[in-house]
Amino acid sequence: MSIGGGIALIVIGAILTFALNFEVEWINLDLVGYIFMAAGLVILIIGLVFLLRRRQSVSTTRTGIDPANGQQVTQRRSESDDPLR
């Protein structure tokens, strides 16, 4: 959500700054556009940082035959890059 919101703010800010050619007495649309683009960039960077910090885990399952007694053996192992685990 934050990545899409950041991109939307950047696009709206660019439209206000570069595409509109009229002036309003009580507000500077160029300044508002630059503020929207800066806010969108900050939100986009925060969203990417949170996306990259997400935990990842890998699960491995192996099945084989035990040579000693001929029975099927299943081994499961999970790894996580979570530092608390």
MMTF fields as JSON, N, C-alpha, C and O atoms, coordinates in Angstrom:
{
  "mmtfVersion": "1.0.0",
  "mmtfProducer": "UNKNOWN",
  "numBonds": 339,
  "numAtoms": 340,
  "numGroups": 85,
  "numChains": 1,
  "numModels": 1,
  "chainsPerModel": [1],
  "groupsPerChain": [85],
  "chainIdList": ["A"],
  "bondAtomList": [4, 2, 8, 6, 12, 10, 16, 14, 20, 18, 24, 22, 28, 26, 32, 30, 36, 34, 40, 38, 44, 42, 48, 46, 52, 50, 56, 54, 60, 58, 64, 62, 68, 66, 72, 70, 76, 74, 80, 78, 84, 82, 88, 86, 92, 90, 96, 94, 100, 98, 104, 102, 108, 106, 112, 110, 116, 114, 120, 118, 124, 122, 128, 126, 132, 130, 136, 134, 140, 138, 144, 142, 148, 146, 152, 150, 156, 154, 160, 158, 164, 162, 168, 166, 172, 170, 176, 174, 180, 178, 184, 182, 188, 186, 192, 190, 196, 194, 200, 198, 204, 202, 208, 206, 212, 210, 216, 214, 220, 218, 224, 222, 228, 226, 232, 230, 236, 234, 240, 238, 244, 242, 248, 246, 252, 250, 256, 254, 260, 258, 264, 262, 268, 266, 272, 270, 276, 274, 280, 278, 284, 282, 288, 286, 292, 290, 296, 294, 300, 298, 304, 302, 308, 306, 312, 310, 316, 314, 320, 318, 324, 322, 328, 326, 332, 330, 336, 334],
  "bondOrderList": [1, 1, 1, 1, 1, 1, 1, 1, 1, 1, 1, 1, 1, 1, 1, 1, 1, 1, 1, 1, 1, 1, 1, 1, 1, 1, 1, 1, 1, 1, 1, 1, 1, 1, 1, 1, 1, 1, 1, 1, 1, 1, 1, 1, 1, 1, 1, 1, 1, 1, 1, 1, 1, 1, 1, 1, 1, 1, 1, 1, 1, 1, 1, 1, 1, 1, 1, 1, 1, 1, 1, 1, 1, 1, 1, 1, 1, 1, 1, 1, 1, 1, 1, 1],
  "groupList": [{"groupName": "MET", "atomNameList": ["N", "CA", "C", "O"], "elementList": ["N", "C", "C", "O"], "formalChargeList": [0, 0, 0, 0], "bondAtomList": [1, 0, 2, 1, 3, 2], "bondOrderList": [1, 1, 2], "singleLetterCode": "M", "chemCompType": "L-PEPTIDE LINKING"}, {"groupName": "SER", "atomNameList": ["N", "CA", "C", "O"], "elementList": ["N", "C", "C", "O"], "formalChargeList": [0, 0, 0, 0], "bondAtomList": [1, 0, 2, 1, 3, 2], "bondOrderList": [1, 1, 2], "singleLetterCode": "S", "chemCompType": "L-PEPTIDE LINKING"}, {"groupName": "ILE", "atomNameList": ["N", "CA", "C", "O"], "elementList": ["N", "C", "C", "O"], "formalChargeList": [0, 0, 0, 0], "bondAtomList": [1, 0, 2, 1, 3, 2], "bondOrderList": [1, 1, 2], "singleLetterCode": "I", "chemCompType": "L-PEPTIDE LINKING"}, {"groupName": "GLY", "atomNameList": ["N", "CA", "C", "O"], "elementList": ["N", "C", "C", "O"], "formalChargeList": [0, 0, 0, 0], "bondAtomList": [1, 0, 2, 1, 3, 2], "bondOrderList": [1, 1, 2], "singleLetterCode": "G", "chemCompType": "PEPTIDE LINKING"}, {"groupName": "ALA", "atomNameList": ["N", "CA", "C", "O"], "elementList": ["N", "C", "C", "O"], "formalChargeList": [0, 0, 0, 0], "bondAtomList": [1, 0, 2, 1, 3, 2], "bondOrderList": [1, 1, 2], "singleLetterCode": "A", "chemCompType": "L-PEPTIDE LINKING"}, {"groupName": "LEU", "atomNameList": ["N", "CA", "C", "O"], "elementList": ["N", "C", "C", "O"], "formalChargeList": [0, 0, 0, 0], "bondAtomList": [1, 0, 2, 1, 3, 2], "bondOrderList": [1, 1, 2], "singleLetterCode": "L", "chemCompType": "L-PEPTIDE LINKING"}, {"groupName": "VAL", "atomNameList": ["N", "CA", "C", "O"], "elementList": ["N", "C", "C", "O"], "formalChargeList": [0, 0, 0, 0], "bondAtomList": [1, 0, 2, 1, 3, 2], "bondOrderList": [1, 1, 2], "singleLetterCode": "V", "chemCompType": "L-PEPTIDE LINKING"}, {"groupName": "THR", "atomNameList": ["N", "CA", "C", "O"], "elementList": ["N", "C", "C", "O"], "formalChargeList": [0, 0, 0, 0], "bondAtomList": [1, 0, 2, 1, 3, 2], "bondOrderList": [1, 1, 2], "singleLetterCode": "T", "chemCompType": "L-PEPTIDE LINKING"}, {"groupName": "PHE", "atomNameList": ["N", "CA", "C", "O"], "elementList": ["N", "C", "C", "O"], "formalChargeList": [0, 0, 0, 0], "bondAtomList": [1, 0, 2, 1, 3, 2], "bondOrderList": [1, 1, 2], "singleLetterCode": "F", "chemCompType": "L-PEPTIDE LINKING"}, {"groupName": "ASN", "atomNameList": ["N", "CA", "C", "O"], "elementList": ["N", "C", "C", "O"], "formalChargeList": [0, 0, 0, 0], "bondAtomList": [1, 0, 2, 1, 3, 2], "bondOrderList": [1, 1, 2], "singleLetterCode": "N", "chemCompType": "L-PEPTIDE LINKING"}, {"groupName": "GLU", "atomNameList": ["N", "CA", "C", "O"], "elementList": ["N", "C", "C", "O"], "formalChargeList": [0, 0, 0, 0], "bondAtomList": [1, 0, 2, 1, 3, 2], "bondOrderList": [1, 1, 2], "singleLetterCode": "E", "chemCompType": "L-PEPTIDE LINKING"}, {"groupName": "TRP", "atomNameList": ["N", "CA", "C", "O"], "elementList": ["N", "C", "C", "O"], "formalChargeList": [0, 0, 0, 0], "bondAtomList": [1, 0, 2, 1, 3, 2], "bondOrderList": [1, 1, 2], "singleLetterCode": "W", "chemCompType": "L-PEPTIDE LINKING"}, {"groupName": "ASP", "atomNameList": ["N", "CA", "C", "O"], "elementList": ["N", "C", "C", "O"], "formalChargeList": [0, 0, 0, 0], "bondAtomList": [1, 0, 2, 1, 3, 2], "bondOrderList": [1, 1, 2], "singleLetterCode": "D", "chemCompType": "L-PEPTIDE LINKING"}, {"groupName": "TYR", "atomNameList": ["N", "CA", "C", "O"], "elementList": ["N", "C", "C", "O"], "formalChargeList": [0, 0, 0, 0], "bondAtomList": [1, 0, 2, 1, 3, 2], "bondOrderList": [1, 1, 2], "singleLetterCode": "Y", "chemCompType": "L-PEPTIDE LINKING"}, {"groupName": "ARG", "atomNameList": ["N", "CA", "C", "O"], "elementList": ["N", "C", "C", "O"], "formalChargeList": [0, 0, 0, 0], "bondAtomList": [1, 0, 2, 1, 3, 2], "bondOrderList": [1, 1, 2], "singleLetterCode": "R", "chemCompType": "L-PEPTIDE LINKING"}, {"groupName": "GLN", "atomNameList": ["N", "CA", "C", "O"], "elementList": ["N", "C", "C", "O"], "formalChargeList": [0, 0, 0, 0], "bondAtomList": [1, 0, 2, 1, 3, 2], "bondOrderList": [1, 1, 2], "singleLetterCode": "Q", "chemCompType": "L-PEPTIDE LINKING"}, {"groupName": "PRO", "atomNameList": ["N", "CA", "C", "O"], "elementList": ["N", "C", "C", "O"], "formalChargeList": [0, 0, 0, 0], "bondAtomList": [1, 0, 2, 1, 3, 2], "bondOrderList": [1, 1, 2], "singleLetterCode": "P", "chemCompType": "L-PEPTIDE LINKING"}],
  "groupTypeList": [0, 1, 2, 3, 3, 3, 2, 4, 5, 2, 6, 2, 3, 4, 2, 5, 7, 8, 4, 5, 9, 8, 10, 6, 10, 11, 2, 9, 5, 12, 5, 6, 3, 13, 2, 8, 0, 4, 4, 3, 5, 6, 2, 5, 2, 2, 3, 5, 6, 8, 5, 5, 14, 14, 14, 15, 1, 6, 1, 7, 7, 14, 7, 3, 2, 12, 16, 4, 9, 3, 15, 15, 6, 7, 15, 14, 14, 1, 10, 1, 12, 12, 16, 5, 14],
  "groupIdList": [1, 2, 3, 4, 5, 6, 7, 8, 9, 10, 11, 12, 13, 14, 15, 16, 17, 18, 19, 20, 21, 22, 23, 24, 25, 26, 27, 28, 29, 30, 31, 32, 33, 34, 35, 36, 37, 38, 39, 40, 41, 42, 43, 44, 45, 46, 47, 48, 49, 50, 51, 52, 53, 54, 55, 56, 57, 58, 59, 60, 61, 62, 63, 64, 65, 66, 67, 68, 69, 70, 71, 72, 73, 74, 75, 76, 77, 78, 79, 80, 81, 82, 83, 84, 85],
  "secStructList": [7, 2, 2, 2, 2, 2, 2, 2, 2, 2, 2, 2, 2, 2, 0, 0, 0, 0, 0, 7, 7, 7, 7, 5, 6, 6, 5, 7, 2, 2, 2, 2, 2, 2, 2, 2, 2, 2, 2, 2, 2, 2, 2, 2, 2, 2, 2, 2, 2, 2, 2, 2, 6, 1, 7, 7, 3, 3, 3, 3, 3, 3, 3, 3, 3, 7, 6, 6, 6, 7, 7, 3, 3, 3, 3, 3, 3, 3, 3, 3, 7, 7, 6, 6, 7],
  "xCoordList": [0.821, 0.0, 0.863, 0.559, 1.936, 2.745, 3.517, 3.746, 3.918, 4.641, 3.702, 4.082, 2.496, 1.516, 1.1, 0.925, 0.942, 0.598, 1.706, 1.44, 2.953, 4.082, 4.165, 4.417, 3.95, 3.968, 2.822, 2.999, 1.656, 0.511, 0.789, 0.454, 1.399, 1.729, 2.756, 2.668, 3.72, 4.72, 4.053, 4.357, 3.154, 2.466, 1.582, 1.591, 0.824, -0.045, 0.792, 0.435, 1.903, 2.781, 3.39, 3.507, 3.778, 4.341, 3.292, 3.604, 2.066, 0.998, 0.759, 0.633, 0.697, 0.486, 1.64, 1.416, 2.862, 4.018, 4.247, 4.453, 4.214, 4.663, 3.551, 3.767, 2.37, 1.335, 0.31, -0.263, 0.07, -0.937, -0.302, 0.738, -0.941, -0.388, -1.254, -1.15, -2.094, -2.895, -2.5, -1.931, -2.808, -2.443, -3.69, -4.715, -3.583, -4.634, -4.057, -2.913, -4.843, -4.337, -3.908, -2.9, -4.643, -4.434, -3.499, -3.217, -3.0, -2.091, -1.139, -1.516, 0.076, 1.074, 1.071, 1.558, 0.531, 0.391, 1.749, 1.889, 2.749, 4.079, 4.655, 5.218, 4.512, 5.017, 4.281, 4.904, 2.971, 2.195, 2.633, 2.73, 2.895, 3.368, 4.713, 4.92, 5.634, 6.942, 6.822, 7.535, 5.928, 5.709, 5.133, 5.562, 4.171, 3.606, 4.676, 4.732, 5.521, 6.566, 7.562, 7.991, 7.935, 8.865, 8.227, 8.875, 6.971, 6.282, 6.135, 6.3, 5.828, 5.716, 7.039, 7.066, 8.13, 9.451, 9.787, 10.322, 9.482, 9.737, 8.904, 9.413, 7.629, 6.753, 7.218, 7.179, 7.654, 8.154, 9.404, 9.521, 10.325, 11.549, 11.227, 11.787, 10.337, 9.95, 9.283, 9.549, 8.425, 7.772, 8.762, 8.62, 9.776, 10.786, 11.649, 12.014, 11.979, 12.771, 11.995, 12.563, 10.718, 9.916, 9.752, 9.702, 9.67, 9.543, 10.818, 10.754, 11.96, 13.223, 13.577, 14.372, 13.004, 13.285, 12.387, 12.524, 11.483, 10.561, 11.342, 12.33, 10.904, 11.59, 11.417, 10.38, 12.454, 12.405, 12.762, 13.626, 12.097, 12.405, 12.422, 11.751, 13.21, 13.353, 13.076, 13.631, 12.228, 11.941, 12.429, 12.176, 13.136, 13.678, 13.169, 13.211, 12.694, 12.248, 12.989, 13.014, 13.591, 14.292, 13.701, 13.401, 13.547, 13.048, 14.036, 14.468, 14.39, 15.338, 15.107, 14.238, 15.895, 15.818, 17.009, 18.157, 16.718, 17.772, 18.459, 17.808, 19.773, 20.456, 20.555, 20.729, 20.445, 20.595, 19.404, 19.571, 18.169, 17.001, 16.03, 14.998, 16.318, 15.486, 14.209, 13.352, 14.054, 12.849, 13.016, 14.123, 11.862, 11.852, 12.02, 11.351, 12.926, 13.224, 12.94, 13.354, 12.228, 11.936, 12.601, 12.444, 13.347, 14.039, 13.517, 13.503, 13.089, 12.592, 13.483, 13.885, 13.788, 14.632, 14.108, 13.801, 14.009, 13.573, 14.675, 15.286, 14.921, 15.9, 15.207, 14.357, 15.584, 15.017, 16.135, 17.085, 16.028, 17.034, 16.633, 17.174, 15.683, 15.268, 16.358, 16.67, 16.953, 18.05, 17.618, 18.466, 16.347, 15.886, 15.599, 15.347, 15.633, 15.272, 16.456, 16.297],
  "yCoordList": [-1.19, 0.0, 1.251, 2.215, 1.246, 2.457, 2.723, 3.879, 1.667, 1.871, 2.478, 3.416, 1.965, 2.515, 3.929, 4.774, 4.188, 5.545, 6.537, 7.674, 6.109, 6.978, 7.31, 8.453, 6.297, 6.532, 7.45, 8.327, 7.264, 8.124, 9.58, 10.49, 9.803, 11.171, 11.799, 12.986, 11.013, 11.528, 11.923, 12.977, 11.092, 11.39, 12.624, 13.491, 12.71, 13.881, 15.148, 16.191, 15.059, 16.211, 16.638, 17.832, 15.666, 15.999, 16.639, 17.557, 16.168, 16.78, 18.213, 19.113, 18.433, 19.795, 20.726, 21.896, 20.214, 21.058, 21.301, 22.442, 20.257, 20.364, 20.42, 20.947, 19.894, 19.794, 20.923, 21.27, 21.494, 22.545, 23.906, 24.228, 24.709, 26.005, 27.167, 28.258, 26.977, 28.098, 28.404, 27.562, 29.603, 30.041, 30.312, 30.752, 30.043, 30.332, 31.359, 31.231, 32.371, 33.47, 33.029, 33.513, 32.132, 31.824, 30.646, 30.335, 29.969, 28.838, 28.733, 28.996, 28.35, 28.136, 26.646, 25.83, 26.286, 24.878, 24.212, 23.009, 24.975, 24.394, 23.94, 22.85, 24.776, 24.422, 23.207, 22.314, 23.173, 22.024, 20.755, 19.686, 20.877, 19.727, 19.222, 18.014, 20.141, 19.726, 19.081, 18.124, 19.599, 19.001, 17.593, 16.68, 17.405, 16.073, 15.103, 13.955, 15.564, 14.676, 14.292, 13.14, 15.238, 14.921, 13.953, 13.003, 14.182, 13.274, 11.886, 10.879, 11.831, 10.54, 9.794, 8.573, 10.511, 9.879, 9.322, 8.218, 10.067, 9.591, 8.35, 7.376, 8.382, 7.224, 6.02, 4.894, 6.238, 5.15, 4.518, 3.293, 5.322, 4.794, 4.02, 2.948, 4.546, 3.831, 2.499, 1.489, 2.49, 1.247, 0.215, -0.972, 0.654, -0.277, -0.82, -1.995, 0.017, -0.445, -1.516, -2.544, -1.282, -2.284, -3.558, -4.65, -3.442, -4.623, -5.458, -6.687, -4.808, -5.536, -6.112, -7.048, -5.571, -6.075, -7.237, -7.777, -7.624, -8.71, -10.001, -10.255, -10.803, -12.048, -13.055, -13.106, -13.85, -14.905, -16.224, -16.271, -17.278, -18.588, -19.615, -19.465, -20.663, -21.735, -23.054, -23.316, -23.87, -25.197, -26.249, -26.156, -27.257, -28.328, -29.663, -29.91, -30.508, -31.849, -32.858, -32.749, -33.841, -34.909, -36.242, -36.478, -37.093, -38.44, -39.429, -39.273, -40.437, -41.447, -42.758, -42.866, -43.756, -45.092, -45.274, -45.035, -45.697, -45.962, -47.274, -48.317, -47.229, -48.455, -49.528, -50.706, -49.135, -50.112, -51.056, -52.264, -50.485, -51.354, -51.28, -51.95, -50.501, -50.453, -49.655, -49.728, -48.899, -48.116, -46.733, -46.223, -46.152, -44.803, -43.771, -43.848, -42.797, -41.765, -40.405, -40.129, -39.557, -38.197, -37.218, -37.312, -36.277, -35.268, -33.897, -33.564, -33.106, -31.753, -30.753, -30.964, -29.648, -28.602, -27.248, -27.045, -26.33, -24.964, -23.994, -24.129, -23.01, -21.967, -20.619, -20.427, -19.705, -18.363, -17.37, -17.626, -16.217, -15.183, -14.203, -13.1, -14.608, -13.792, -13.876, -14.981, -12.756, -12.826, -13.29, -13.713, -13.227, -13.645, -15.131, -15.66, -15.804, -17.199, -18.108, -19.328],
  "zCoordList": [0.0, 0.0, 0.0, -0.703, 0.781, 0.879, -0.408, -0.765, -1.107, -2.359, -3.394, -4.095, -3.499, -4.439, -4.071, -4.948, -2.789, -2.336, -2.633, -3.022, -2.45, -2.758, -4.237, -4.616, -5.069, -6.521, -6.918, -7.764, -6.325, -6.642, -6.267, -7.025, -5.102, -4.703, -5.644, -5.959, -6.088, -7.032, -8.344, -8.902, -8.834, -10.098, -9.962, -10.836, -8.88, -8.678, -8.548, -9.096, -7.824, -7.694, -9.018, -9.295, -9.838, -11.147, -12.049, -12.807, -11.974, -12.773, -12.323, -13.154, -11.01, -10.511, -10.896, -11.204, -10.879, -11.134, -12.617, -13.028, -13.418, -14.803, -15.842, -16.933, -15.537, -16.572, -16.524, -17.557, -15.371, -15.269, -15.514, -14.94, -16.378, -16.74, -16.271, -16.83, -15.278, -14.784, -13.34, -12.644, -12.913, -11.57, -10.75, -11.27, -9.47, -8.517, -7.55, -7.114, -7.216, -6.389, -4.997, -4.482, -4.388, -2.989, -2.736, -1.58, -3.807, -3.604, -4.793, -5.935, -4.507, -5.547, -5.894, -5.111, -7.052, -7.428, -7.661, -7.438, -8.107, -8.284, -6.944, -6.842, -5.925, -4.601, -4.037, -3.464, -4.196, -3.731, -4.467, -3.864, -5.758, -6.529, -6.05, -5.939, -5.764, -5.246, -3.869, -3.564, -3.042, -1.723, -1.867, -1.162, -2.766, -3.008, -3.509, -3.068, -4.427, -4.949, -3.855, -3.794, -2.993, -1.898, -0.911, -0.47, -0.564, 0.36, -0.256, 0.432, -1.541, -2.222, -2.241, -2.083, -2.432, -2.433, -1.053, -0.947, -0.005, 1.362, 1.658, 2.213, 1.291, 1.53, 0.721, 1.217, -0.509, -1.35, -0.737, -0.71, -0.253, 0.358, 1.634, 1.862, 2.461, 3.683, 3.342, 3.994, 2.331, 1.913, 1.413, 1.706, 0.653, 0.156, 1.289, 1.276, 2.265, 3.402, 4.181, 4.55, 4.43, 5.14, 4.324, 4.891, 3.023, 2.169, 2.203, 2.236, 2.196, 2.191, 3.562, 3.648, 4.625, 5.965, 6.36, 7.458, 5.494, 5.814, 6.028, 5.34, 6.969, 7.283, 6.157, 5.496, 5.957, 4.961, 5.637, 6.512, 5.228, 5.788, 4.663, 3.642, 4.886, 3.905, 4.62, 5.687, 4.035, 4.587, 3.605, 2.403, 4.129, 3.298, 3.835, 5.04, 2.947, 3.325, 2.463, 1.237, 3.121, 2.404, 2.822, 3.992, 1.842, 2.112, 1.518, 0.375, 2.284, 1.81, 2.524, 3.388, 2.155, 2.74, 3.685, 3.308, 4.91, 5.881, 5.501, 5.443, 5.241, 4.797, 5.889, 5.578, 7.161, 8.237, 8.329, 8.498, 8.212, 8.383, 7.2, 7.23, 6.172, 4.984, 5.116, 4.236, 6.179, 6.368, 5.735, 5.565, 5.396, 4.812, 5.929, 6.959, 5.714, 6.707, 6.083, 4.957, 6.826, 6.368, 7.328, 8.545, 6.754, 7.553, 7.143, 5.958, 8.115, 7.855, 8.572, 9.716, 7.871, 8.463, 8.019, 6.844, 8.958, 8.654, 9.054, 10.114, 8.186, 8.464, 8.321, 7.452, 9.181, 9.147, 9.33, 10.069, 8.65, 8.834, 9.924, 10.006, 10.761, 11.895, 12.965, 13.408, 13.402, 14.369, 15.753, 16.539, 16.074, 17.388, 17.457, 18.539, 16.341, 16.298, 16.279, 16.242]
}
